[in-house]
Amino acid sequence: MISFFRNFFQSKIGLPIFIGFLILVALAFAAADITGSTFGGVSGGDRVAVVGDDRIDTSELVSTTNSAIQTVRQENPTITMPEFIEQGGLDEVLRQLIDRYAIGGYAEANGLRAGNNLVNSEILQIAAFRGPTGDFDEGVYQAALARQNLTDAILRRDLADGLLAQQLLVPALSAPRMPTKAAKQYAALLLERRRGGIAFVPSFAFAPEGDPTDEQLQEFYSENRSRFVLPERRTLRYAVFGPDSVDASIKPTPEEIRAFYEENAEQFAASETRDVSSFLVPTQDAATSLVSRIRGGLSLEAAAREAGFSVSTAQDQTQSQVASTLSPAVAANVFAAADGAIAEPAQSGLGWYVARVDGIERTPARTLAQATPEITDQLQAQKRTLALADLSARIEEEVDTGNPLTEVAEAYNLEVATTPPLLADGRVFGPQGGQVNPGLVPTLETAFQMDESEPQLAEIVPGTQFIIYEVSSITEAAAPPLSENREEVEMAWRFAEGAKAARESADRILEKVRADSDLASAIAEEDTALPPVEQIDLERRQLFARQDQNPPPPLVLMFSMAQGSTKIYEAPQDIGWYIVNLNEIVTEDIPDDNPLVEQTRQQLAAALSGEYTEQLTNAIRAEIGVERNEDAIEAVRRQLLGETN
């Protein structure tokens, strides 16, 4: 079942835009010329498909695919274009483009429109186009378009297509409900049990023992080069600077220390702080009475509790802090009282305070000599911050004017280091493996977008640690020369050759089983020793019980087969062949009121929308007409793979 959003609207916009039920996913495509109606050669302006009266040019398919792989790399940074194409990425991009054109063309042909006012309203709702005030900002809008290499016309076309699709699809597909009989059938499938066996015919059991000839290996490598493509890797050259780079010049002078001491005399004068407990009463008489009782032996807390008040405490308070929190009068009385004593009642703007001094901390005045270590530390920190800011500004100016990193590092006495080849996800390329220096991690995303020898400055730790870096070499994703990976290619050749013989063995076994032989007996009759048959007795719901794991493909195949049938399944990477034999299907009838029926109906609602969407799209494509140019599509495929012919 194909999900609703996968089928449609892979737009050129790099910003997700929500329109009703639609999501325009960030896949770029260039605006296409729609004049003419015949296929040409395979140059950039030729058509890979004609959809109704519109055409999809090769340049559009190339740019869309390039943007699609960039989107995929957000989740899988090391995926290469050959891997993307091998996994069906190019076919999926073309299918989505055709669907998009078909739906838009069909909608317009049937009188649906997305006028300028409607498109304008959608643009105004996009948060990425809003300025500091929260309203649409033309400057922000144009800057966002420029960052994505878009134009206003392309954006408007994209939004109009989405709005047309919304008008066409949402009414047709809203709130589908699966019939009870169908939901019951699907629910019963969850309880279905299947019994059979799965045999594996491994390629290594049939692999040639001798070495391949150079001609054999070269031919195999040429035909399977995409399997051996190494991801793009980059070597970075960098220099780190921070406090150590400026500490030698930031020691404060005696004159600076004295000036700081005199300018901040209050900081070094004698001081006193007090811990205070207090509560507030409404009148002077009440405060005076309570103070008398407390001085007579009643605790402050008990007195407050009996009077219906609560006590507040504060530690390490200066007189000015108490004056600010309570009142100047309260502060004066508190600081006039002895340690542990009850202060005279004093008035504030809210009433009268009853207060107790819980502790006194007196700090004597410090002389210049006594304060010098602390002042030195403070001045050094200030000067270090200023010196680092000045150093980074000067280095940034050097970088911006195009000076080489090595010259900048030499001028400022910075040590230059070079990384081993790195992958986009931060791993070190090669058998030694490992991870990049953690300080370089924030630079990797930018580094994999830079050209060689174009230094950049970045902060590692804000305000304290900086790095100047550049890409010293770029190795594009490509298959290496055979001489560099001959051992790996030989192993793959052995598996490929073994897979051919393994397929012949699997075919013989399949023929015997279909002629009513037992699977285990057919396996045993082979000249080559093969692994024993794995017996399967499993419910469908057990197959999908592990949410964090995909079920093995041979088991999935078994649950899609007819009872009494036997099929072959090819394992990936030429490792062998599975023979799946289904002996028995056990089903149970469930009543209409079983809760599983309603649960199934709800869980399959989205999938049902997807199925209806696929059927409607197929009907639209048939109605509007789609013509594919397989030669042009193959030319795009070769171009993206880097093949010359």
Buried (B, 14 or more C-beta within 10 A) or exposed (E): EEEBBBBBBBBBBBBEBEBEBBBBBBBBBBBBEBEEEEBEEBEEBBBBBBBBBBBBBBBBBBBBBBBBBEBBBEEEBBBBBBBBBBEEBBEBBBBBBBBBBBBBBBBBEEEBEBEEEEBEEBBEEBEBBBEEEEEBBEEBBBEBBEEBEBBEEBBBBBBBBBBBBBBBBEEEBEEBEBEEEBBBBBBBBBBBBBBBBBBBBBBBBBBEEEEBEEEBBEEBBEEBBBBBBBBBBBBBBBBBBBBEBBEEEBEBEEEBBBBBBEEEEEBBEEBEBBBBBBBBBEEEEBBBBBBEBBEEEBEBBEBBEEBEBEBBEBEEBBBEBBBEBBBBBBBBBBBEBEEEEBBBBBBBEEBBBBBBBBEBEEEEEBEBEEBBEBBBEBBBEEBBBEBBEEBBEEBBEBBEEEBBBBEBBEEBEBEBBEBEBBBBBBBBBEEEEEEBBEBBEEBBEEBBEBEEBEBBBBEBEEEEBBBBBBBBEBBEBBBBEBEEBBEEBBEBBBBBBBBEBBBEBBBBBBEBBEEEBEBBEBBEEBEEEBEEBEEBEBBBEEBBEEEEEEBEBBBBBBBEBEEEBBBBBBBEEBBBBBBBBBBEBEEEEBEEEBEBBBEBBEEBBBBBBBBBBBEBBEEBBEEBEBEBBEEBBEBBBEBBBBEEE
